[in-house]
Amino acid sequence: MTARRTPRRLLAAAALTLAAAGALLPSPGATAATAPQARVFMVNPVQATGDQTLADHKDAPGDVPATAYALAALRNLDASGGLSGKWVSVRSETGKPATVDRAASYDRSDDGFEQVMAYFWVNEAQEYLQGLGFGTELPGANDRVQPVRLNQWGADNSFFTDKKAEIRFGKGGVDDAEDAEVILHEYGHAVHHAQVPGFGTSPEAGSIGEAFGDYLAVAVGTHAVRTYGWPMKADQACVADWDATGYSAAPHCLRRLDGTKTYADREGEVHADGEIWSRALFDIRQALGARTADRIIVNAQFGFAPDTSFEAAARTTVETARRMYGAGAEAAVRDAFRAREIPGV
């Protein structure tokens, strides 16, 4: 079995009522009769509150304030009453299956909360890609039901497995599915696999995969914050602030999108080397704006080989920018890769 691994390196009790959680922020459509409600983290507790002192303490509900949660609409559900629908199907192997009718009452002490987080954020990611035109004017990018298993691993690790095209979330340290950016990172691997089956068979391709997962996590999280009016009180370029509280010093970050690494700084470890590629993607976003950048970045990936190099992938992305948006976009994308000193661009 081939897996895309994301090692984690080397809140009010469950009975809290909606009335007691008066600080919860509704998302658009929250009052629509056709949209079941759920309680989710606004990306994650660190981003929602700006409090770098928050700690996990084994799912203790009172250690995360009510202001870290939001009410959100669960969209694209099927009629089963469980967390399955058009773009995602969630199951838990250690807790009871979460139900839609209880989705607004779970907090982080319940296994059901992680299941709700996984459903909401995977659906949010695919809706974001659909909003960019993937699946309509552009080819679909993992536009299928994404299987998700929660609490499969006691270790602090989550991954996407090629064999079953399934995402699995662990619960060592901070439960991984409590941090939307971890969920979205793993979904990035699923997107890559759907675009190019078996993607990531060389060290540089693997690094690109890790980088895209980090980038997609920030892109979708930022879009949700802006769309729903949720607060963003931590550094946008910092990935998985909440998950990282168990093993990093404040300000907590799993990885960053705005580092200074260049091609000469490669270490041969995909997560570390991915910060070269993710910085280039982040610079493209700053230069061209979110929508244009993300359409180019995702569309270019259809042209990557499973074992692509940084050089080949950069050239494909530059050409995609030229084809989609012309010489100005081409120059901006080229400049971003040249700043990372990627050869041959």
Secondary structure in CASP SS format (residue, H / E / C, confidence):
PFRMAT SS
TARGET T0000
AUTHOR 0000-0000-0000
METHOD secondary structure of the structure
MODEL  1
M C 1.00
T C 1.00
A E 1.00
R E 1.00
R E 1.00
T E 1.00
P E 1.00
R C 1.00
R C 1.00
L C 1.00
L C 1.00
A C 1.00
A C 1.00
A C 1.00
A C 1.00
L C 1.00
T C 1.00
L C 1.00
A C 1.00
A C 1.00
A C 1.00
G C 1.00
A C 1.00
L C 1.00
L E 1.00
P E 1.00
S C 1.00
P C 1.00
G C 1.00
A C 1.00
T C 1.00
A C 1.00
A C 1.00
T C 1.00
A C 1.00
P C 1.00
Q E 1.00
A E 1.00
R E 1.00
V E 1.00
F E 1.00
M C 1.00
V C 1.00
N C 1.00
P H 1.00
V H 1.00
Q H 1.00
A H 1.00
T H 1.00
G C 1.00
D C 1.00
Q C 1.00
T C 1.00
L C 1.00
A C 1.00
D C 1.00
H C 1.00
K C 1.00
D C 1.00
A C 1.00
P H 1.00
G H 1.00
D H 1.00
V C 1.00
P C 1.00
A H 1.00
T H 1.00
A H 1.00
Y E 1.00
A E 1.00
L E 1.00
A E 1.00
A E 1.00
L C 1.00
R C 1.00
N C 1.00
L E 1.00
D C 1.00
A C 1.00
S C 1.00
G C 1.00
G E 1.00
L C 1.00
S E 1.00
G E 1.00
K C 1.00
W C 1.00
V E 1.00
S E 1.00
V E 1.00
R E 1.00
S E 1.00
E C 1.00
T C 1.00
G C 1.00
K C 1.00
P C 1.00
A C 1.00
T E 1.00
V H 1.00
D H 1.00
R H 1.00
A C 1.00
A C 1.00
S C 1.00
Y C 1.00
D C 1.00
R C 1.00
S C 1.00
D C 1.00
D H 1.00
G H 1.00
F H 1.00
E H 1.00
Q H 1.00
V H 1.00
M H 1.00
A H 1.00
Y H 1.00
F H 1.00
W H 1.00
V H 1.00
N H 1.00
E H 1.00
A H 1.00
Q H 1.00
E H 1.00
Y H 1.00
L H 1.00
Q H 1.00
G H 1.00
L C 1.00
G C 1.00
F E 1.00
G C 1.00
T C 1.00
E C 1.00
L E 1.00
P C 1.00
G C 1.00
A C 1.00
N C 1.00
D C 1.00
R C 1.00
V C 1.00
Q E 1.00
P E 1.00
V E 1.00
R E 1.00
L E 1.00
N E 1.00
Q E 1.00
W E 1.00
G C 1.00
A C 1.00
D C 1.00
N E 1.00
S E 1.00
F E 1.00
F E 1.00
T E 1.00
D C 1.00
K C 1.00
K C 1.00
A C 1.00
E E 1.00
I E 1.00
R E 1.00
F E 1.00
G E 1.00
K C 1.00
G C 1.00
G C 1.00
V C 1.00
D C 1.00
D H 1.00
A H 1.00
E H 1.00
D C 1.00
A H 1.00
E H 1.00
V H 1.00
I H 1.00
L H 1.00
H H 1.00
E H 1.00
Y H 1.00
G H 1.00
H H 1.00
A H 1.00
V H 1.00
H H 1.00
H H 1.00
A H 1.00
Q H 1.00
V C 1.00
P C 1.00
G C 1.00
F C 1.00
G C 1.00
T C 1.00
S C 1.00
P H 1.00
E H 1.00
A H 1.00
G H 1.00
S H 1.00
I H 1.00
G H 1.00
E H 1.00
A H 1.00
F H 1.00
G H 1.00
D H 1.00
Y H 1.00
L H 1.00
A H 1.00
V H 1.00
A H 1.00
V H 1.00
G H 1.00
T H 1.00
H H 1.00
A H 1.00
V H 1.00
R H 1.00
T H 1.00
Y H 1.00
G C 1.00
W C 1.00
P C 1.00
M C 1.00
K C 1.00
A C 1.00
D C 1.00
Q C 1.00
A C 1.00
C E 1.00
V E 1.00
A C 1.00
D C 1.00
W C 1.00
D H 1.00
A H 1.00
T H 1.00
G H 1.00
Y C 1.00
S C 1.00
A C 1.00
A C 1.00
P C 1.00
H C 1.00
C C 1.00
L C 1.00
R E 1.00
R E 1.00
L C 1.00
D C 1.00
G C 1.00
T C 1.00
K C 1.00
T C 1.00
Y H 1.00
A H 1.00
D H 1.00
R C 1.00
E C 1.00
G C 1.00
E C 1.00
V H 1.00
H H 1.00
A H 1.00
D H 1.00
G H 1.00
E H 1.00
I H 1.00
W H 1.00
S H 1.00
R H 1.00
A H 1.00
L H 1.00
F H 1.00
D H 1.00
I H 1.00
R H 1.00
Q H 1.00
A H 1.00
L H 1.00
G C 1.00
A H 1.00
R H 1.00
T H 1.00
A H 1.00
D H 1.00
R H 1.00
I H 1.00
I H 1.00
V H 1.00
N H 1.00
A H 1.00
Q H 1.00
F C 1.00
G C 1.00
F C 1.00
A C 1.00
P C 1.00
D C 1.00
T C 1.00
S C 1.00
F H 1.00
E H 1.00
A H 1.00
A H 1.00
A H 1.00
R H 1.00
T H 1.00
T H 1.00
V H 1.00
E H 1.00
T H 1.00
A H 1.00
R H 1.00
R H 1.00
M H 1.00
Y H 1.00
G C 1.00
A H 1.00
G H 1.00
A H 1.00
E H 1.00
A H 1.00
A H 1.00
V H 1.00
R H 1.00
D H 1.00
A H 1.00
F H 1.00
R H 1.00
A H 1.00
R C 1.00
E C 1.00
I C 1.00
P C 1.00
G C 1.00
V C 1.00
END
